[in-house]
Every structure is written in structure tokens, then in C-alpha cells.
Amino acid sequence: MSNILCIDDEPSVGVVLEHHLTEIGHQPTLATSVDEGLRAVREGEFDLIISDYRMPNATGLDLLELLRQQGYDIPVIIMTGYSSIEHAVMSIRHGAVDYLTKPLRQEALRIAVNNAIEVARLRRENEAYRREITTLRGQRVIVGESRALRAVMETLGMVAPTRATVLLEGESGTGKELFARALHAQSPRKDQPFITVNCAALPEGLVESTLFGHERGAFTGATQRQPGAFERAHRGTLLLDEISEMRLDLQSKLLRAIQEQEFERVGGNQSVRVDVRIVATTNRDLLAEVAAGRFRQDLYYRLAVVPVKSPPLRDRLEDLPMLVQHFVDQAAGELGVKAPAVRPEALDAVRQRPWPGNVRELANAVERAVLLSRGAALGAEAFLLPVTPAAASVAAGPATTEAVTLNLRDLERVTIERALVATGGHRQRAAELLGISERTLRNKLNGPGEAAA
């Protein structure tokens, strides 16, 4: 049974509508003008509106426009006389789902009402699907069912309800930030801020300000008080990405802020207290960094309350089919094309590649394959490794015209070139692929005799 609003200035038509709609199992409500009908819409909920086209003061077209302006998405059937079919056509063009001609016949009314309600249902479902697809496209999700991945997710699930600091260790491209977000999403802080600070990308002179904020006048250009990452993450989670790149002289201040949940803004002398959960990531061996004197031991143990290893792709080979399909669907959605099929030989080719850049490198390779496929099914050729001439000559061995070099500078140059080719010239991705910071890569590219971008 549907609630149906009937609008007609002729009481006799209203009686007929009420009789027919009740007989076919619906609940009618009568109104004699557009204004009265709109009041009924504001006071109740209706699945359908049946309205006469020609009424005093306002027409059916006026009703359609007023409903649109006021944000009501209710299907409308317009009634018109035999001699006014042009009105019905005009109504359809303005958004009506159907029209009925007078005098009304019960069977025609039943068919029109059922069709209109079905159209409305399909519209709602399609809109829900579109929202869901849009949401999924905008999300970065964890895909896979491998034992290595399940072990990480189980650990995160156990730690999430606590306040324990988590250190996510692993190679570049293994999804450490995704694991951090998953931890936050499962925690009691899930509705609070999740703030990310990339320690490798912070401007040299603004690291402290970025973390702790600054007061007005603290330095040139500080025209107003600015909260830092710790303040913005209050009651939520702060992700310190690539923590190994944090300057040694700032590590003691960071340690105090983590331990005490208290700090002072740059240029300030008042303590600011916060409630922040810390998650840190690194693609380096922090204990080795401690041994080398580049990272504070006390900070390491404060961060590594719960150390979690992010598994490389080579330890998740059983996840490859799911990951490839996920990235195919994602790339096709972003490009606005139909997702191509993935042939078995394509998956075999994917399994044969080493994927030093892990899941991130796989995602980039799949995106490139979808982009170049133009809708054709993906075969093994879609995942051939692109190499530069220099890299190809090294890979070919001594039989080529260019001999293999053992010069470390040359080998580094070739490796950087291959990383840039694999990432389409994207320096940040290339740096992640190489396991170095973007700043280090930039220095190498700008240095004398190094590879050009």
C-alpha cells in the first residue's frame, strides 16, 4: 500500500480517485489546490502525487517546479483532458513520470500508479548504488585474505581499543598508511580526527611549527596563531609517516610531547595539553638507525610499544588475483571506462614479476594497463616491465654492445631511471619505490653527473 496525494480542484474527480485508489489497495489523500497539496507534502510522507494539469492559481507544471525547488523527490502523474495532450507532453518534459487522460479509467490508473511507484523505487536504488560506488572509489581499502595480511589485521583489531602507540614497519608501498587508518577506524576514536604528518616532506624550517603550532609573531610570516598537528588530532589519531626522517634535534621534543601529551607552541610559553594516539610508520630498520646514532633509542621504545610488520607483496602472492581485480575496477571507474577482463596469462605474468614497489607498484602497473588497453582484455603483454635503454643494456648482460657496469654511480643512475619510468616520472612515487625520501631523490637528481628527471 502506497500513500498517494491527489490534487484536483474538482471534488468529483477527487472522489473518483479516492474510490479507485482505495479499491486497488492504496491510501489516498485529497487536496484541491497546489498550495494545499504542498502543505500536505510538508506535513506527511507520500510515495506518489497525482495532480490535475489545469487548476486555479497554479498548474501542474508549477507544482513540478515548486517540488524541485523545495527539494522533494516525489514522482508525479499529471491528469489532463483528451484535448490537452500537449499539456501531458510538456509535463513529461518537466519531470512528470506519466500522464492520465480524463475521464479516468480504473485499469489505466492502476497501471500508471504501479509503473510510477516502480520507477521511483528504481531511481532510489540507482541513486543508492551511485553513492556507494562513489564512496568506494574514494576509499583506499585493504584487499586480500592471505595469512600474512590476516595476521596484521588480527593484531590491529586487538590493539585498536587501547591507547597503545603502534609502530608500523615495512617496505615502501606495502600500505602502512592504510593499516594506520584501519587501526583508527576500529578504535573508540573513529569519529575523531585522523591527522597525517609526512616527516620526510616537511619544510626544513617548519617541522616544529607543523607538529606543535606557533603563536602570532613567532617568526616572519606568522600573522596569527596556528594550531599544529598535535592540536588538530586532539582526541583522535596522529600518524607520523616516515618517522625515521625526523631530525635528531627535534626527536627529544617529540618524545616529550608523546610521553606527556603536552607541548608548547613555537613562540609560546604556555603548555597545551592534548589527548592523542600516536601511530608511526617507517620503511627503515629503526634499531639500525639507533645503532648508527641517527635515531633516539628512548623515542624508538616509546613508539614501538606495539610493533607491526607490514607484509611485502611477495609474502601475499595468494592475494594477487583479488588485488589485480580491485585495481582494475578502481582504475576503470576513475577513467570512466568499462573494466576490462583479466586473462589467466596476465595473472601468470603478474606472479612472475618481483614487485619491489609492492602493492603501490602493482596499482600503478594495473592503472597503466587499463589506460592502454582501450577496453580490450588484459593479457600478459599488459604487464611487461618498462625499462630505459640503459637499464635494458644492463639487464641484457655482457653479450650486448654496452658492457655491464659495476660502477656504483652508474648502477644508481640506472636504478633511479627505472624507478622514474615505472612511476611515469612521479618523483614521490619513485622515491617510495627506491626506499628513500623524496628529498634524497631530489638531491641525487640535482647532483653533478646524476640521472636527469
N, C-alpha and C positions, 0 to 999 in steps of 0.2 A: 504494500500500500504506500502510495506517494502522496505528499502534501502538495496540492496544486492550487495556485491562486488564479482566479478567473476575474478578468476586468472587462466590463461592458456596461455602457450607460443605459442599456435597455434591460429592465428587470426580467422580461420574458426570456431573453437569451440566457441570463444568469440562471433562471430556473431550469431551463433545458440542460445547460452544462452541469448543474448540480445533480440533476437526476441521472444523466448518462454516466458521469464520472463515478457516482456512488455505486451504480449498478456494475461497473467494471472493476470495482474494488479499490477506488482511490478516495482520498479525503479532500473535498473541495472547500475553498474559502472564497466568498464573493466580495467584489469591490465594484463601485460604479464610476470610478474616475482614476486617472493616472495618479493624482495626488493621494487618493485613498489607498490605491494599490501600493504606492511607495511607503506609506505609513505602515501598512501590513507587513511589508518586507522587512522594515526596520524592527518590527516587534516580534516577528516569528521567523521560522525557517521553512523554505519552500524548495521542492525539488524541480518545479516547473511552473511557468506562468503562461496562461492562455489569455491573450488580450485582443480586443477589437482594434481595428486599424483607425477608424474614424470615430472620435469622441470629442465632446466639447472641451475647449481649452488646450487639449494636448492629444497628439496622435500616437499610434503605435511606434512610429519612428522616434518620437520624443521619448517614449518610455525606454526604448533600447539605448538611446544616448544617455539618459539620466542614470540608468542602471550601470552603464560603463563608467560614467564619471564618478559614481559613488562606490565603485569597487565591487559590485555584486556580479558574480559569475553564475547566473541562473539562466537556463535555456528558456527561450521564449517562442511560443507558437502564435502567429498573427492570424486573426479571423478577418475575412473580407468578403464582399459580395461577388457574385458571378461577374458583374460588370466592372469589377475593380481589380482584375488580376495583376495589372501593372503595379498596384499597391503591394501585392504579395511579393512580386519580384523585387521591388525596391526594399521591402522588409528583409528578404533573404540577403540581399547585398549589404545591409546594415547590421547583420548579425543574427537574425532570427533563424531558428533551426528548421522551421517548417511553416506551412500556412494551411488554413482550413477555409473552405468556402461555405457561405450561408445559402440556404438553411442547413444546419448541422445534421449529419447522419451519425448514428452511434458507432457503426463499424469504422467509418473514416476517422472518427475521433479516437477510437481505441487504437488504431494503427498509428496515427500521428503521435499520440501520447507515449505509447510504448517505444516508438523509434526515438523520440526526443529524449526520453529518460535513458535509453541505451547509449545514445550519442554523448550525453552528459557524463555517464559512467566511464565511457572510453576516454573522454577528454581528461577526466580526473586521473585515471590510471596512467595515461600518457604523460601528463604533467608530473606525476609522482616518479615515473621512470626517468624522465629527463632530469629531475632534480637529483635522483640517486646517481645517475650516470655522471652528471656534472660534479657531484660530490666525490665520487670515486676517482674521476680524472684528476681532481685537485689534490687527492690524498697520495702520500707516499706510504705504501703499505708493505708489510713484511710478508713475503711469499715463500712457501716451502713447507715440507713435512719431514725433512731429514732428521736423523738422530742428533746431529751436531746443532741444528737450529732449535730443535725441541729442548735440548739441554739448556741452551741460553734462555729461552723463553720461560722455562720452569724456574730457573734461578731468579730471573727478573720478577716473576709472579710472587715468589716467596719474599723478595726484598721490598717490593713496591709498597706494602702497607706501612713500612718503617720509615724512619728518618735517616737511615744509614747512607753515607756517602758511597757512591759507586764509581769505580774506575773501569771504563770500557777500553780494553786494549785490543789492537788488531791492525791488520794491514789496511792501507788506503782502499776505499771502495767496497768495504765489507758491510756498510750500513750501520756504523756505530751511532750516528745521529738518530736513525730510525729506532734503534734499540732504546736510546735515551727517551725518545718520545713515547715509546710503548711503556716504559717504566713509569713515566709521568701519568699516562692515561689510565694506568691501573692503580694509581696511588690515591689517597684521600685528597691530594692537591689537584686533581684532574681539572677542576673548574677554575683554577687559579692560573696566573701567568706561567708560560714556559719561555724563558729568555735564553737566547744563544749568543755567546761571545766567541768569535774565532780568534784565538790568541795569536795565530800566525799572520792574520791580516790587519791587526791593529796598527794604526799610525804610531811611529816611534815615540812621539812626544805626548800622545793622548791615551796611553794604556791605562794609567792610574785614573784619569778622568772618566774613561769609558766604564771602568769597573765600579768606581766609588762616587762618581759625580763630581761637580765642582760648584763653588759659590760664585756669585756675581763678582767680577773683578779679579778672579783668581789668576787669570793670565790674559794676554791680549786677545780680544775677541770674545771673552766670557761676559756677555752683556746681561745675562740673567742666570739664576740658579738652575742647574741641570741635574736631575737625578741620574745615577749610574745604574749599571746592570743589576747590582745587588738590591737597590731600592725597588726597581721595576719588577724584580722577581719575588718581592715580599709575599709570603705565604704560598709561593709556588716553587718552581724548579729553575735552577740556573745551570745551564750546560756550558762548561768551559771546554771548547773544542780545541784540539791540538795543544793541550796544556804544556807539552814539552817545549813549546816555543816561547813560553813566558820568560821574560827577562829575569835573571837571577836576583837582581836588586829589588824586584817587586814581589818575589816569592814569599818573603817574610811578611809583608803587609797582607798578602793574600791568605797566608796561613793564619794570621791573627783574625782576619775577618771571618774565615771559615770556623775557627775554634770558638770565637767569642760571639759570632753573629752580630758584630759591632764594628764600626769603622768611622772615619771622619772624611768628609768631602774634601777635595782639593781646595785649599784656601780657607778652610773652615776650622773651627776649634771646638765644635760640639759633636759628641758621639751620636751616631744614628744606629738604632737597633733594628734588626730585621729577623724574619723567620724564613730561611731559605734552605731548600735541599740542594746539595751540590752533586752534579754528575760531571765527570771529566772524561775526555777521550784522548787517546794518543796512538800514533802509529809507530812509535819508537819503544825500545826497551827502556823503561824509566829507571830500572835498577842499574842498567849500564850507564845511563845518564848521571845517576847519583854517584857511581864509582868514578866517573870522569870529572866530577865536580861541577857539572852543568845543571844539576837539579838538587834541591834540598832534600835530604833524607827525611826530615820530620814532615815536610809537606807531602812527600810520597806516601808515608804511612797514614797521614790524615786522609788522603784521597783514596787510598786502596783499602778502605775498610771492607768493601766487597769488590774484589777484582773479578771482572767478567771478560772472557776471551771471545771476541767476535770472530766466528769461523770464516776462513777464506773459502772462496768458491770451490777450490779443488777438494775441500772436505765436505762439499754439499752437492756432489755430482748428481745424486738422485733428484735434486730439486731443479735441474736444468730444464726439463720439459715444461714445468709449471712456470718457471721464470721467463723462458722464451715466450710462451703464450701470453703471459701477463704483459710483457713489454711490447709485444706485437699489438695487442689490444689497446694499450696505452698510447703507443705511437700513432696508430691508425686514428684513434679518437682525437688526438691533438692535431693531426694533419687533416682531419675531416674526410678520410677515405675509408673504404671498406677494408677490414682486416684481411690480409692475405693468408692463405693456408700455409702451414709449415710442413714440408715434406720430411719423411723419415731421414733421408740423407742429409738434410740440413741439420737435424739434431745430432747426427753422427759427426758432422763437421764441427759443431759446437763443442762436442765432447772431446774432440782431438786438440782443441786449442788450449794453451796454458792459462789464459786469462790472468795475467799478472795484476791487472787493474780490478779484478774481482767483479762483483755484481755491477758496479758502476760502468766498467768497461763493456760488460755484456749488454747493459741497457743502451749504451751509445752505439754498439755494433748492430743491435736489433733495430734501433731507430733509423740508422743509415740504410739498413737492408730494406725496411718498409718504404723509406723515402724513394729509393732507387728501383723498387720492384714495380711501381706503377700498377699495382693491383694483381700482378702475377704471383703465383705460388712461390714461396721461398725455397730454393734448393741449396745445395752445398756451396754453389758459387757465390751466394749472397753473403757468406761469412769467410771469404778469403781474406787473409791478413794483408792490409795495405802496407807497403813498405816504400821507402825512398830508394833511389838508385844506389846511394851509398850503403844503405842497410842491406839491399839486395846483394851487393857485391861482397859484403862481409859474410852474409849467410851462404853464399854460393861456394865458398872455400877457395883453396889455392888454385884450382883449375881455371878460374876466371881471369880476365885481363888485369884486374886490380887485386893485388895480393892482400891476404888477411893482415890487418894491423894489430899489433899488440900494444900500441901506444895508448896509454890510459886516456889522454886528452881526446884522441880520435874516437876511441870507443865511447867516451862520454858524449861527444858530439853526435855520434850516430844514434845513441840511445835517446837523446833528447829529441832528435829529429823524428824518430819513430813514434815517440810519445805524442809529439805535436801533430803528426799525421793521423794517428789513431783517434785523437780527440778533435780533429778538424781545426787545429790551430788554437784551441781554447787553453790558455795558459794555466788557469787554476786547475782544470781537469788534468792537464798534462803533469802538473806538479804532484797532484794526488796519485796519479799513475806511477810516477817515479819515486814516490815515497819521500818527497822533500817539500819544503814550504814554497809558496809562490814567490816569496821574496828571494829565496835561494835560487830558484829557477831564473828569476829576472836578472839576478847578478851574473849568473852563468851565461845567459843570452847576451848581456850587455858587455861582458868581459872581452878583452882582446883575444881574437882568434877563436872565439866560441861560435856555436851554431847561431844563425840568424833566425829571427821569428818569421 
